[in-house]
């Protein structure tokens, strides 16, 4: 399979200490994960920057890139390779304007309008689309887009689209057939 793999961290969900999360990220990088997205929403800036710097160090020497969820300031300060912006975050162009050369900027999208806006901005390197399948990370009846909506999202933009939400190994072939460039998951990598 040629899909890009994004491991999205969530140490609280799996009751991991920061050091255990860093060790897990190192194993994932050695196993071939393309991107580690550090998504630790409960951490303040300093603690998050320290964790990200440790993850960056742990994956050094591998092809794995480290991006930080929604905190471009932390990503830049900690030496991460990029940032992943939530759908309701600041404009990607604002991040692109302050980011160093080669910095990866991605964004979550959930609608045609969001896909069109981000595609036209020219500031994103990829888009993450979901929630594709029902997910333990998005309980309480969170809307599920499904494979046809993922296929439509992929057809709507020239940007690489990463599928997220309820991704399991058994679904990777279906995801690949939509034209998605890759997938993002939490539980699949734990």
Backbone as a chain_set.jsonl record, in Angstrom:
{"seq": "XXXXXXXXXXXXXXXXXXXXXXXXXXXXXXXXXXXXXXXXXXXXXXXXXXXXXXXXXXXXXXXXXXXXXXXXXXXXXXXXXXXXXXXXXXXXXXXXXXXXXXXXXXXXXXXXXXXXXXXXXXXXXXXXXXXXXXXXXXXXXXXXXXXXXXXXXXXXXXXXXXXXXXXXXXXXXXXXXXXXXXXXXXXXXX", "coords": {"N": [[0.826, -1.188, 0.0], [0.455, 2.25, -0.704], [-0.219, 4.392, 0.86], [0.148, 7.36, 2.808], [1.028, 7.464, 6.211], [-0.279, 8.788, 9.176], [0.316, 9.182, 12.474], [-1.556, 10.069, 15.105], [-1.179, 11.508, 18.17], [-2.361, 10.741, 21.503], [-2.009, 10.742, 24.506], [-3.423, 10.723, 26.917], [-5.745, 9.256, 26.422], [-4.745, 6.677, 26.26], [-3.468, 6.422, 28.617], [-0.707, 7.138, 28.946], [2.52, 8.109, 30.006], [4.419, 11.142, 29.413], [7.073, 10.37, 28.697], [6.702, 7.702, 27.954], [5.088, 8.078, 25.732], [6.899, 9.353, 24.01], [8.736, 7.267, 23.627], [7.053, 5.472, 22.33], [6.498, 6.92, 20.003], [9.045, 6.901, 18.86], [9.323, 4.159, 18.283], [7.243, 3.889, 16.425], [8.195, 5.526, 14.367], [10.517, 4.137, 13.612], [9.198, 1.964, 12.628], [8.164, 2.885, 10.27], [6.192, 4.904, 10.068], [4.946, 7.801, 8.546], [4.271, 10.426, 9.431], [4.139, 11.982, 12.579], [1.732, 13.309, 14.474], [1.568, 15.456, 16.967], [-0.793, 15.713, 19.233], [-1.73, 16.89, 21.859], [-3.801, 18.158, 23.686], [-4.205, 19.067, 26.29], [-1.884, 20.099, 27.33], [0.074, 22.867, 28.356], [1.892, 25.56, 26.721], [4.787, 25.482, 27.308], [5.239, 22.882, 28.378], [4.231, 21.369, 26.285], [5.983, 22.121, 24.216], [8.371, 21.052, 25.203], [7.758, 18.309, 25.155], [7.316, 17.945, 22.378], [9.859, 18.604, 21.361], [11.285, 16.465, 22.43], [10.069, 14.334, 21.046], [10.766, 14.993, 18.412], [13.545, 14.67, 18.599], [13.592, 11.94, 19.192], [12.76, 10.736, 16.81], [14.686, 11.395, 15.08], [16.863, 10.866, 12.356], [15.226, 9.157, 10.985], [12.708, 8.85, 8.386], [10.436, 10.016, 9.277], [8.233, 12.698, 9.941], [7.502, 15.319, 12.211], [4.661, 16.908, 13.335], [2.743, 19.505, 14.864], [-0.258, 19.778, 16.596], [-2.242, 22.428, 15.894], [-0.626, 24.447, 17.057], [1.427, 26.504, 15.931], [3.41, 28.175, 16.92], [4.6, 26.662, 18.977], [5.431, 24.461, 17.466], [7.382, 25.609, 15.76], [9.199, 26.65, 17.678], [10.023, 24.293, 18.942], [11.312, 22.891, 17.011], [9.895, 21.275, 15.264], [8.581, 19.738, 12.272], [6.347, 20.819, 11.151], [2.903, 22.042, 11.255], [-0.427, 21.177, 12.17], [-3.462, 22.481, 11.46], [-6.543, 23.104, 13.072], [-9.935, 23.1, 11.838], [-11.181, 25.445, 12.655], [-9.168, 27.191, 13.223], [-6.497, 29.671, 12.973], [-5.879, 31.399, 9.828], [-4.238, 29.488, 7.291], [-2.452, 30.82, 5.654], [-1.456, 32.821, 7.292], [0.16, 31.405, 9.057], [1.959, 30.318, 7.212], [3.287, 32.621, 6.466], [5.003, 33.173, 8.602], [6.455, 30.935, 8.984], [9.349, 28.773, 8.788], [11.338, 27.93, 5.855], [10.258, 25.061, 4.058], [8.539, 24.164, 6.01], [5.788, 22.27, 7.056], [2.362, 22.655, 6.453], [-0.795, 21.797, 7.382], [-4.364, 21.242, 7.288], [-7.494, 20.62, 8.884], [-10.491, 19.712, 7.289], [-14.008, 19.795, 6.576], [-16.036, 20.191, 4.803], [-17.262, 21.031, 1.466], [-16.957, 23.773, 0.985], [-14.918, 24.494, 2.785], [-12.82, 22.936, 1.775], [-12.545, 24.108, -0.774], [-11.811, 26.751, -0.062], [-9.339, 26.383, 1.29], [-7.844, 25.115, -0.701], [-7.712, 27.12, -2.628], [-6.249, 29.035, -1.248], [-3.567, 28.362, -1.288], [-1.793, 27.922, 0.746], [-1.648, 25.594, 2.209], [-0.2, 22.342, 2.632], [-1.385, 19.9, 2.72], [-4.637, 18.389, 3.245], [-6.756, 17.288, 5.851], [-9.419, 15.121, 5.992], [-12.554, 14.374, 7.391], [-14.975, 13.284, 9.709], [-14.397, 10.054, 8.649], [-15.217, 7.381, 9.186], [-17.22, 5.967, 11.865], [-15.994, 6.746, 15.092], [-14.065, 6.085, 18.015], [-12.808, 8.24, 19.099], [-14.425, 10.359, 18.509], [-17.092, 10.419, 19.876], [-20.638, 10.278, 20.72], [-22.522, 10.589, 18.606], [-21.224, 12.035, 16.559], [-21.074, 13.47, 13.343], [-20.692, 11.294, 10.542], [-18.826, 11.089, 7.647], [-18.231, 9.242, 5.556], [-17.147, 6.999, 2.865], [-17.804, 7.829, 0.23], [-18.047, 10.596, 0.452], [-15.433, 11.161, 1.151], [-14.159, 10.38, -1.222], [-15.263, 12.325, -2.942], [-14.18, 14.62, -1.787], [-11.464, 14.232, -2.31], [-11.507, 14.378, -5.082], [-12.087, 16.998, -5.432], [-9.94, 18.659, -4.957], [-6.497, 19.448, -5.658], [-4.705, 19.101, -3.711], [-3.05, 16.841, -1.454], [-5.109, 14.546, 0.255], [-5.875, 13.485, 3.464], [-7.348, 10.875, 5.154], [-9.367, 10.694, 8.074], [-10.643, 9.377, 11.14], [-12.016, 6.753, 12.667], [-10.35, 4.956, 11.396], [-9.109, 1.859, 10.475], [-6.974, -0.974, 10.008], [-8.207, -2.801, 8.285], [-9.698, -1.18, 6.648], [-8.076, 0.252, 4.971], [-7.595, -0.333, 2.243], [-10.054, 0.416, 1.076], [-9.961, 3.15, 1.637], [-7.724, 3.922, 0.141], [-8.677, 3.454, -2.441], [-10.389, 5.605, -2.815], [-8.868, 7.662, -3.643], [-7.515, 9.042, -1.761], [-4.568, 10.369, -0.225], [-3.502, 9.422, 2.055], [-3.816, 8.329, 5.497], [-4.94, 9.14, 8.801], [-4.629, 8.273, 12.18], [-5.379, 7.333, 15.564], [-5.807, 5.176, 17.516], [-5.059, 2.948, 15.94], [-2.328, 2.859, 15.901], [-1.548, 2.256, 18.399]], "CA": [[0.0, 0.0, 0.0], [1.265, 3.448, -0.828], [-0.804, 5.474, 1.642], [0.926, 8.004, 3.864], [0.468, 7.174, 7.533], [-0.168, 9.827, 10.193], [0.021, 8.729, 13.828], [-2.013, 11.195, 15.911], [-0.989, 11.103, 19.567], [-3.371, 11.028, 22.525], [-1.466, 9.999, 25.643], [-4.425, 10.563, 27.976], [-6.66, 8.169, 26.034], [-4.09, 5.401, 26.501], [-2.832, 6.522, 29.932], [0.738, 7.098, 28.762], [3.322, 9.232, 30.486], [5.114, 11.773, 28.277], [8.237, 9.581, 28.261], [6.193, 6.52, 27.251], [4.637, 8.549, 24.43], [8.107, 9.577, 23.206], [9.246, 5.937, 23.257], [6.119, 4.918, 21.35], [6.739, 7.66, 18.76], [10.301, 6.392, 18.291], [9.032, 2.843, 17.689], [6.417, 4.109, 15.234], [9.082, 6.059, 13.327], [11.346, 3.022, 13.136], [8.287, 1.072, 11.908], [7.834, 3.452, 8.972], [5.15, 5.931, 10.067], [5.409, 8.985, 7.822], [4.059, 11.657, 10.201], [3.611, 11.914, 13.941], [1.028, 14.55, 14.802], [1.478, 15.575, 18.416], [-2.076, 16.339, 19.561], [-1.866, 16.779, 23.312], [-4.546, 19.393, 23.904], [-4.226, 19.488, 27.68], [-0.595, 20.643, 27.743], [0.394, 24.281, 28.135], [2.947, 25.779, 25.743], [6.122, 25.019, 27.7], [5.241, 21.418, 28.494], [4.031, 20.844, 24.94], [7.232, 22.33, 23.481], [9.352, 20.061, 25.688], [7.351, 17.005, 24.618], [7.552, 17.944, 20.934], [11.313, 18.546, 21.157], [11.689, 15.084, 22.716], [9.597, 13.493, 19.946], [11.625, 15.312, 17.266], [14.826, 14.004, 18.85], [13.389, 10.486, 19.168], [12.585, 10.255, 15.437], [15.829, 11.851, 14.295], [17.494, 9.792, 11.594], [14.2, 8.418, 10.245], [11.997, 9.715, 7.431], [9.235, 10.506, 9.946], [8.124, 14.128, 10.213], [6.705, 15.625, 13.396], [3.864, 18.121, 13.256], [2.079, 19.823, 16.129], [-1.654, 20.143, 16.412], [-2.767, 23.771, 16.09], [0.28, 25.377, 17.755], [2.574, 26.813, 15.078], [4.464, 28.75, 17.758], [5.275, 25.547, 19.636], [6.092, 23.667, 16.429], [8.587, 26.316, 15.334], [10.134, 26.722, 18.807], [10.519, 22.965, 19.308], [12.011, 22.289, 15.876], [9.052, 20.321, 14.542], [8.586, 19.893, 10.823], [5.156, 21.495, 10.681], [1.74, 22.23, 12.115], [-1.724, 20.788, 11.638], [-4.447, 23.442, 11.952], [-7.948, 22.719, 13.154], [-10.78, 23.817, 10.895], [-11.548, 26.762, 13.186], [-7.941, 27.86, 13.635], [-6.082, 30.835, 12.182], [-5.663, 31.083, 8.409], [-2.975, 28.834, 6.97], [-1.557, 31.824, 5.074], [-0.802, 33.524, 8.402], [1.227, 30.512, 9.517], [2.942, 30.228, 6.133], [4.052, 33.873, 6.448], [6.01, 33.202, 9.669], [7.099, 29.625, 9.083], [10.605, 28.619, 8.044], [11.262, 27.205, 4.584], [10.046, 23.623, 4.182], [7.606, 23.889, 7.099], [4.556, 21.638, 6.583], [1.119, 23.215, 7.001], [-1.981, 21.041, 7.03], [-5.601, 21.724, 7.919], [-8.69, 19.775, 8.891], [-11.64, 20.235, 6.544], [-15.199, 18.96, 6.741], [-17.069, 20.56, 3.835], [-16.793, 21.496, 0.161], [-16.534, 25.173, 1.105], [-13.601, 24.515, 3.443], [-11.861, 22.385, 0.808], [-12.329, 25.126, -1.8], [-11.08, 27.874, 0.532], [-7.944, 26.0, 1.556], [-7.198, 24.839, -1.983], [-7.462, 28.409, -3.276], [-5.303, 29.857, -0.489], [-2.198, 28.012, -1.641], [-0.948, 27.92, 1.941], [-1.614, 24.269, 2.823], [0.486, 21.251, 1.95], [-2.318, 18.769, 2.684], [-5.889, 18.552, 3.988], [-7.268, 16.096, 6.515], [-10.867, 15.108, 5.843], [-13.259, 13.373, 8.19], [-14.719, 11.942, 10.198], [-14.798, 9.16, 7.574], [-15.963, 6.284, 9.804], [-17.495, 6.167, 13.29], [-14.713, 6.73, 15.789], [-14.062, 6.182, 19.481], [-12.318, 9.573, 19.43], [-15.503, 11.323, 18.252], [-18.352, 9.761, 20.257], [-21.845, 11.102, 20.868], [-23.223, 10.869, 17.363], [-20.505, 12.939, 15.667], [-21.408, 13.116, 11.957], [-19.759, 10.457, 9.796], [-18.884, 11.489, 6.241], [-18.258, 8.061, 4.713], [-16.165, 6.869, 1.785], [-18.172, 8.622, -0.953], [-17.679, 11.991, 0.735], [-13.965, 11.206, 1.057], [-13.863, 10.347, -2.66], [-15.618, 13.64, -3.486], [-13.184, 15.575, -1.281], [-10.223, 13.989, -3.057], [-11.723, 14.84, -6.457], [-12.338, 18.437, -5.41], [-8.708, 19.418, -4.742], [-5.227, 18.855, -6.081], [-3.918, 18.856, -2.499], [-3.196, 15.509, -0.87], [-6.152, 14.445, 1.277], [-5.628, 12.46, 4.469], [-8.598, 10.437, 5.784], [-9.294, 10.508, 9.522], [-11.871, 8.998, 11.815], [-12.387, 5.35, 12.642], [-9.487, 4.224, 10.46], [-8.565, 0.575, 10.92], [-6.198, -1.61, 8.937], [-9.107, -3.457, 7.323], [-10.335, -0.16, 5.806], [-7.069, 0.993, 4.213], [-7.824, -0.525, 0.811], [-11.187, 1.267, 0.703], [-9.486, 4.533, 1.675], [-6.835, 4.127, -1.005], [-9.482, 3.485, -3.671], [-11.064, 6.903, -2.957], [-7.911, 8.657, -4.128], [-6.842, 9.694, -0.627], [-3.11, 10.218, -0.191], [-3.096, 8.741, 3.268], [-4.77, 8.221, 6.597], [-4.507, 9.536, 10.138], [-5.3, 7.454, 13.185], [-4.852, 7.302, 16.924], [-5.82, 3.823, 18.062], [-4.429, 1.948, 15.084], [-0.894, 2.848, 16.155], [-1.286, 1.97, 19.824]], "C": [[0.867, 1.246, 0.0], [0.71, 4.626, -0.041], [0.192, 6.041, 2.646], [0.239, 7.742, 5.199], [0.777, 8.297, 8.506], [-0.601, 9.243, 11.536], [-0.305, 9.972, 14.654], [-1.94, 10.77, 17.378], [-2.16, 11.516, 20.452], [-2.982, 10.236, 23.773], [-2.491, 9.795, 26.756], [-5.38, 9.42, 27.674], [-6.07, 6.8, 26.369], [-3.278, 5.396, 27.795], [-1.313, 6.35, 29.834], [1.39, 8.309, 29.408], [3.958, 9.903, 29.273], [6.304, 10.945, 27.791], [7.801, 8.311, 27.532], [5.691, 6.9, 25.859], [5.831, 8.769, 23.496], [8.677, 8.244, 22.744], [8.352, 5.3, 22.193], [6.304, 5.609, 19.991], [8.011, 7.166, 18.08], [10.085, 5.036, 17.631], [8.22, 2.986, 16.405], [7.276, 4.627, 14.072], [9.963, 4.957, 12.758], [10.509, 2.024, 12.342], [7.8, 1.642, 10.585], [6.713, 4.474, 8.928], [5.716, 7.195, 9.416], [5.357, 10.257, 8.661], [3.589, 11.297, 11.598], [3.036, 13.286, 14.244], [0.835, 14.592, 16.307], [0.231, 16.401, 18.732], [-2.353, 16.105, 21.042], [-2.494, 18.074, 23.823], [-4.502, 19.918, 25.335], [-2.943, 20.174, 28.124], [-0.469, 22.126, 27.408], [1.614, 24.374, 27.235], [4.307, 25.212, 26.105], [6.221, 23.511, 27.765], [5.07, 20.771, 27.12], [5.315, 20.979, 24.119], [8.295, 21.323, 23.907], [9.028, 18.675, 25.14], [7.657, 16.911, 23.123], [9.047, 17.847, 20.641], [11.833, 17.132, 21.413], [11.262, 14.136, 21.59], [10.464, 13.736, 18.708], [12.97, 14.606, 17.41], [14.694, 12.484, 18.704], [13.258, 9.934, 17.749], [13.73, 10.692, 14.519], [16.499, 10.667, 13.601], [16.515, 8.906, 10.847], [13.565, 9.376, 9.236], [10.769, 10.382, 8.06], [9.321, 12.003, 10.215], [7.193, 14.324, 11.402], [5.984, 16.944, 13.155], [3.103, 18.273, 14.57], [0.663, 20.284, 15.832], [-1.894, 21.582, 16.85], [-1.851, 24.77, 16.791], [1.536, 25.61, 16.921], [3.721, 27.374, 15.9], [5.279, 27.658, 18.438], [6.047, 24.72, 18.61], [7.405, 24.315, 16.005], [9.62, 26.322, 16.454], [10.773, 25.376, 19.12], [11.247, 22.257, 18.163], [11.222, 21.229, 15.144], [9.069, 20.66, 13.054], [7.362, 20.63, 10.291], [4.065, 21.591, 11.724], [0.507, 21.709, 11.387], [-2.773, 21.694, 12.281], [-5.839, 22.835, 11.995], [-8.729, 23.532, 12.132], [-11.125, 25.221, 11.335], [-10.337, 27.568, 13.639], [-7.652, 29.075, 12.755], [-5.869, 30.441, 10.721], [-4.28, 30.462, 8.171], [-1.977, 29.826, 6.393], [-0.821, 32.604, 6.156], [0.356, 32.69, 8.942], [2.339, 30.462, 8.475], [3.851, 31.463, 6.128], [5.16, 33.911, 7.499], [6.845, 31.925, 9.749], [8.419, 29.594, 8.312], [10.378, 27.846, 6.749], [11.102, 25.709, 4.85], [9.083, 23.217, 5.274], [6.3, 23.365, 6.519], [3.35, 22.297, 7.247], [-0.04, 22.391, 6.466], [-3.192, 21.597, 7.747], [-6.68, 20.667, 7.833], [-9.803, 20.478, 8.128], [-12.796, 19.248, 6.662], [-16.275, 19.228, 5.699], [-16.425, 20.984, 2.516], [-16.26, 22.921, 0.257], [-15.148, 25.275, 1.748], [-12.521, 23.985, 2.504], [-11.524, 23.437, -0.241], [-11.495, 26.286, -1.266], [-9.61, 27.534, 0.716], [-7.185, 25.697, 0.273], [-6.815, 26.135, -2.676], [-6.404, 29.229, -2.563], [-3.856, 29.592, -0.876], [-1.265, 27.897, -0.454], [-0.811, 26.547, 2.588], [-0.846, 23.277, 1.95], [-0.41, 20.026, 1.819], [-3.569, 19.162, 3.456], [-6.236, 17.219, 4.648], [-8.788, 16.175, 6.502], [-11.478, 14.016, 6.709], [-14.404, 14.016, 8.941], [-15.264, 10.946, 9.172], [-15.653, 8.009, 8.092], [-16.269, 6.65, 11.258], [-16.208, 5.927, 14.066], [-14.883, 6.829, 17.294], [-13.604, 7.562, 19.927], [-13.348, 10.659, 19.229], [-16.848, 10.667, 18.583], [-19.537, 10.726, 20.21], [-22.461, 11.519, 19.545], [-22.545, 11.878, 16.456], [-20.785, 12.524, 14.222], [-20.298, 12.32, 11.267], [-19.934, 10.769, 8.312], [-19.005, 10.295, 5.308], [-17.279, 8.129, 3.554], [-16.519, 7.706, 0.557], [-17.842, 10.095, -0.754], [-16.163, 12.16, 0.691], [-13.551, 11.225, -0.411], [-14.14, 11.716, -3.299], [-14.609, 14.698, -3.036], [-11.874, 15.447, -2.054], [-10.329, 14.514, -4.486], [-11.803, 16.358, -6.55], [-11.059, 19.269, -5.345], [-7.497, 18.672, -5.296], [-4.328, 18.571, -4.875], [-4.072, 17.409, -2.051], [-4.248, 15.538, 0.24], [-5.848, 13.241, 2.161], [-6.955, 12.138, 5.146], [-8.382, 10.273, 7.281], [-10.664, 10.108, 10.048], [-12.216, 7.54, 11.627], [-11.536, 4.501, 11.708], [-8.924, 2.977, 11.144], [-7.857, -0.063, 9.733], [-7.096, -2.225, 7.868], [-9.758, -2.461, 6.36], [-9.347, 0.565, 4.884], [-7.247, 0.839, 2.704], [-8.965, 0.344, 0.312], [-10.771, 2.733, 0.663], [-8.622, 4.82, 0.454], [-7.629, 4.241, -2.308], [-10.255, 4.793, -3.85], [-10.159, 7.951, -3.591], [-7.213, 9.402, -3.014], [-5.345, 9.402, -0.675], [-2.655, 9.435, 1.027], [-4.201, 8.708, 4.295], [-4.112, 8.69, 7.886], [-5.307, 8.726, 11.141], [-4.621, 7.606, 14.52], [-4.7, 5.859, 17.349], [-5.098, 2.789, 17.247], [-2.938, 1.825, 15.37], [-0.549, 2.518, 17.595], [-1.243, 0.48, 20.093]], "O": [[1.912, 1.274, 0.65], [1.137, 5.76, -0.261], [0.974, 5.307, 3.252], [-0.987, 7.794, 5.298], [1.926, 8.713, 8.654], [-1.758, 8.856, 11.706], [0.557, 10.823, 14.877], [-2.565, 9.787, 17.778], [-2.851, 12.5, 20.186], [-3.56, 9.187, 24.057], [-2.432, 8.793, 27.468], [-5.78, 8.691, 28.582], [-6.801, 5.874, 26.72], [-2.496, 4.477, 28.04], [-0.716, 5.535, 30.537], [0.85, 9.414, 29.352], [4.03, 9.293, 28.206], [6.518, 10.833, 26.584], [8.466, 7.887, 26.587], [5.851, 6.131, 24.911], [5.772, 8.409, 22.321], [9.061, 8.107, 21.583], [8.846, 4.662, 21.262], [6.269, 4.952, 18.95], [8.049, 7.028, 16.858], [10.604, 4.786, 16.543], [8.473, 2.293, 15.419], [7.097, 4.208, 12.928], [10.131, 4.863, 11.542], [11.035, 1.318, 11.482], [7.093, 0.957, 9.846], [6.312, 4.881, 7.838], [6.84, 7.601, 9.711], [6.278, 11.073, 8.616], [2.748, 10.417, 11.777], [3.751, 14.288, 14.269], [0.027, 13.844, 16.856], [0.201, 17.615, 18.529], [-3.124, 15.219, 21.41], [-1.805, 18.962, 24.324], [-4.74, 21.105, 25.562], [-2.914, 20.777, 29.197], [-0.853, 22.574, 26.328], [2.298, 23.376, 27.01], [4.923, 24.527, 25.289], [7.179, 22.924, 27.263], [5.691, 19.748, 26.828], [5.692, 20.05, 23.405], [9.033, 20.802, 23.071], [9.925, 17.951, 24.709], [8.198, 15.907, 22.66], [9.457, 17.087, 19.764], [12.717, 16.654, 20.701], [12.016, 13.235, 21.222], [10.853, 12.785, 18.03], [13.472, 14.015, 16.454], [15.579, 11.826, 18.157], [13.611, 8.78, 17.507], [13.732, 10.388, 13.326], [16.674, 9.602, 14.193], [16.934, 7.988, 10.142], [13.856, 10.572, 9.239], [10.135, 11.227, 7.428], [10.352, 12.509, 10.658], [6.222, 13.588, 11.575], [6.598, 17.957, 12.819], [2.856, 17.301, 15.284], [0.429, 21.082, 14.924], [-1.766, 21.913, 18.029], [-2.301, 25.875, 17.093], [2.577, 24.999, 17.164], [4.884, 27.085, 15.616], [6.508, 27.723, 18.471], [7.186, 24.325, 18.858], [8.428, 23.638, 15.903], [10.792, 26.033, 16.213], [11.937, 25.32, 19.518], [11.741, 21.143, 18.336], [11.801, 20.374, 14.474], [9.517, 21.732, 12.647], [7.33, 21.024, 9.125], [4.259, 21.275, 12.897], [0.407, 21.786, 10.163], [-2.952, 21.678, 13.499], [-6.257, 22.14, 11.069], [-8.236, 24.538, 11.622], [-11.34, 26.1, 10.501], [-10.49, 28.541, 14.376], [-8.46, 29.453, 11.906], [-5.697, 29.26, 10.419], [-3.289, 30.867, 8.778], [-0.774, 29.69, 6.619], [0.325, 33.007, 5.953], [1.42, 33.229, 9.247], [3.519, 30.552, 8.813], [5.039, 31.363, 5.823], [6.157, 34.608, 7.313], [7.821, 31.855, 10.496], [8.586, 30.296, 7.314], [9.35, 27.191, 6.575], [11.732, 25.159, 5.753], [8.83, 22.025, 5.451], [5.76, 23.956, 5.585], [3.326, 22.475, 8.464], [-0.246, 22.296, 5.256], [-3.055, 22.346, 8.714], [-6.776, 19.922, 6.857], [-10.03, 21.677, 8.295], [-12.599, 18.044, 6.824], [-17.316, 18.571, 5.702], [-15.227, 21.257, 2.446], [-15.224, 23.238, -0.328], [-14.308, 26.056, 1.3], [-11.421, 24.536, 2.451], [-10.354, 23.639, -0.566], [-10.576, 26.753, -1.94], [-8.736, 28.314, 0.337], [-5.995, 25.998, 0.177], [-5.728, 26.245, -3.244], [-5.725, 30.039, -3.194], [-3.014, 30.487, -0.802], [-0.053, 27.784, -0.636], [0.062, 26.355, 3.435], [-0.842, 23.361, 0.722], [-0.224, 19.209, 0.917], [-3.571, 20.13, 4.216], [-6.03, 16.154, 4.065], [-9.374, 17.165, 6.942], [-10.989, 12.887, 6.754], [-14.709, 15.195, 8.764], [-16.452, 10.978, 8.852], [-16.692, 7.695, 7.512], [-15.639, 7.548, 11.816], [-15.432, 5.028, 13.745], [-15.738, 7.565, 17.787], [-13.967, 8.013, 21.013], [-13.174, 11.773, 19.723], [-17.647, 10.393, 17.688], [-19.426, 11.847, 19.715], [-22.874, 12.666, 19.38], [-23.219, 12.525, 15.655], [-20.738, 11.334, 13.91], [-19.116, 12.64, 11.397], [-21.045, 10.72, 7.784], [-19.797, 10.326, 4.365], [-16.665, 9.164, 3.292], [-15.623, 8.241, -0.096], [-17.405, 10.767, -1.688], [-15.667, 13.193, 0.242], [-12.683, 12.007, -0.799], [-13.343, 12.203, -4.101], [-14.23, 15.57, -3.818], [-11.255, 16.45, -2.408], [-9.357, 15.032, -5.036], [-11.608, 16.933, -7.621], [-11.087, 20.463, -5.647], [-7.481, 17.444, -5.388], [-3.313, 17.886, -4.999], [-5.13, 16.813, -2.254], [-4.266, 16.453, 1.063], [-5.599, 12.136, 1.679], [-7.62, 13.039, 5.658], [-7.343, 9.774, 7.712], [-11.698, 10.454, 9.476], [-12.66, 7.133, 10.553], [-11.97, 3.433, 11.276], [-8.348, 3.04, 12.23], [-8.126, 0.285, 8.583], [-6.776, -2.174, 6.68], [-10.32, -2.875, 5.346], [-9.76, 1.413, 4.094], [-7.061, 1.805, 1.965], [-8.864, 0.946, -0.757], [-11.176, 3.473, -0.233], [-8.78, 5.856, -0.192], [-7.283, 5.041, -3.178], [-10.735, 5.063, -4.951], [-10.627, 9.004, -4.024], [-6.407, 10.296, -3.274], [-4.917, 8.331, -1.107], [-1.569, 8.857, 1.04], [-5.359, 9.014, 4.009], [-2.891, 8.641, 8.036], [-6.509, 8.519, 10.974], [-3.445, 7.961, 14.604], [-3.582, 5.373, 17.524], [-4.566, 1.831, 17.807], [-2.346, 0.78, 15.102], [0.625, 2.505, 17.967], [-1.034, 0.065, 21.233]]}, "num_chains": 1, "name": "protein.A"}
